[in-house]
Each structure stands twice: as C-alpha cells, then as structure tokens.
C-alpha cells in the first residue's frame, strides 16, 4: 500500500513525519474534518498537516497501525480507513480510528474529508456476568430446575 498516495499518507502518519504529510497535499488543498472537538478546515497543505499533527499529539515512541484499509472509489478518489495506537508521555495508551475520503490528482491530495469518532483509550476488563448479577439480570433459569421436596415419615 505504501506506493499509493493513501499508503504514503498512512506511513507518514505512523512515522509521525508531518512534514511528509504536508508534501502529500496539494498547496491549495480543500481539507475538512469532523471529530468530537469540532469541524477542522484548512486551505493549505501546512495547515492541514498541522491539524493532523495535533490529533496525534502528544506522543512518545513509535505509533502502531492496528488496522488499515484502502479502497479506490473512483478514477481519482480513494478511501483510507485507519486505526493507529501510540503512547502519550504519561504512558497512557491512545488510539484513533479515522476515515479519509481523498481526491487525488497526479501524486497530490487535492481534497480530503476526514471523519473520526474521537480519541480512544484502552478500557479495563469488565466482568459482564458479575454486573448482570448485581443488577438482577442473572439470565434465564432452566425450565425443569430440580426442587427440593421434604418427605415426612409416616
């Protein structure tokens, strides 16, 4: 995937090379992104790359691609789905899952629409059965459950 423009974008984000991200964008890119913190807009490559850098900061050490998928959706359109994990300086794990709808002309991204649900962290293990019992949701009882019958001697 690295030889394609979306593959190069993925590798640049993973490697945290945001100047390379800027070089992949056309100088007058139409960049718009939506995530829980707002609507992000850029009309130049450097601003678009800085926005992406903000999403992946702070970080310490390398990033890891958890998932990625690239689909060509037309002659000059591609969809890049990615999930990348990294550690913050406080050793807190971070993860973003994003979808990039890209218009590519030549070897430059001329338009990008980015969608992201927001930052994810690792969640602790949950004992679902314990929670169900605590809320009185213990599951279905068997139909023919044995019952104790007291027998009296005659």
Secondary structure, DSSP 8 states (H G I E B T S, - for coil): -TTSHHHHHHHHHHTT-HHHHHHHEEEEEEEEEEETTEEEEESSHHHHHHHHHHHT-S-EEEEEEEEEEEEE-SSSEEEEEEEEEEE-TTS-EEEEEEEEEEEEETTEEEEEEEEE---B-------HHHHHHHTT------TT----------
